Amino acid sequence: MITRTSVLVVLILVGSVATTPVLACGDSEAGLSCDDSGSGAEMGAKWMLKRVVATVDRDGAAALIKFTKGTDGFRTADTYVFCVGPDGMMNAHPNPILQGHDVHDLHDKTGNYFIKTMLETAKSGQISSIRYLFPKPGGTIEEPKTTYYTRAGDQMCAVGVYDADVAAPQATTPEARVASLRAKLDGEIPASAKADWTAFLEALNAQSDAKAAAVAEARRNLAAAATALTPTVPKAAAAQ
């Protein structure tokens, strides 16, 4: 049985530290309060957070599954969504070490309880930001990042941007550049065309998901074929 303490120890070992106070971008509708200023990575994160709020409002608990899996465009390179419930439970996160565990008391070695701070300061209709160190997905080296967060239903949901991606936008992936362009266009589309624009984006996301599923299925089939074609060496022969 995994205890809260053991989970926190594991998480601290892989890296998590908050270093600066929370900053609020504004008081308007979530996702619009920070304008479209900043780097492409920042704009992409804020655009994604707008979609997070809208998806939670529309789909409820089902939205958390999408965030965890990164489907429907909720994952681009090192940018992902995570949500924490009022009880401190991590209800959406791509890392299984965090997913489904109580992270309310997660803190860094300086004693900064950054999850607690985010839970206490997240407000509906307002985007706030907090800086801390955390490894990129699949990594163990702590890297500085800025996380944008807000209240979505009863969840505190957030999207983070690593400083390395902001400082060197030319090194970002094609997916991140697409997210940046979508964020810019999202702010320029006339209100009368918003519904059509949203439908267009959702269609693109669905198409991307279908392609990803097809590629994953093809890889599974190739792996199964390779296994089936690999000759089996009898134990007696292998021992000689």
HELIX and SHEET records of a PDB file:
HELIX    1   1 ARG A    4  VAL A   14  1                                  11    
HELIX    2   2 GLY A   40  ASP A   59  1                                  20    
HELIX    3   3 ALA A   61  LYS A   69  1                                   9    
HELIX    4   4 PHE A  114  THR A  121  1                                   8    
HELIX    5   5 ASP A  163  ALA A  167  1                                   5    
HELIX    6   6 PRO A  169  ALA A  171  5                                   3    
HELIX    7   7 PRO A  174  GLU A  188  1                                  15    
HELIX    8   8 ALA A  191  ALA A  193  5                                   3    
HELIX    9   9 LYS A  194  LEU A  229  1                                  36    
HELIX   10  10 LYS A  235  ALA A  239  1                                   5    
SHEET    1   A 3 VAL A  17  ALA A  18  0                                        
SHEET    2   A 3 SER A 128  PRO A 135 -1                                        
SHEET    3   A 3 LEU A  23  ALA A  24 -1                                        
SHEET    1   B 6 VAL A  17  ALA A  18  0                                        
SHEET    2   B 6 SER A 128  PRO A 135 -1                                        
SHEET    3   B 6 GLU A 142  ALA A 152 -1                                        
SHEET    4   B 6 GLN A 155  TYR A 162 -1                                        
SHEET    5   B 6 THR A  79  VAL A  84 -1                                        
SHEET    6   B 6 ARG A  75  THR A  76 -1                                        
SHEET    1   C 6 VAL A  17  ALA A  18  0                                        
SHEET    2   C 6 SER A 128  PRO A 135 -1                                        
SHEET    3   C 6 GLU A 142  ALA A 152 -1                                        
SHEET    4   C 6 GLN A 155  TYR A 162 -1                                        
SHEET    5   C 6 THR A  79  VAL A  84 -1                                        
SHEET    6   C 6 MET A  90  ALA A  92 -1                                        
END                                                                             
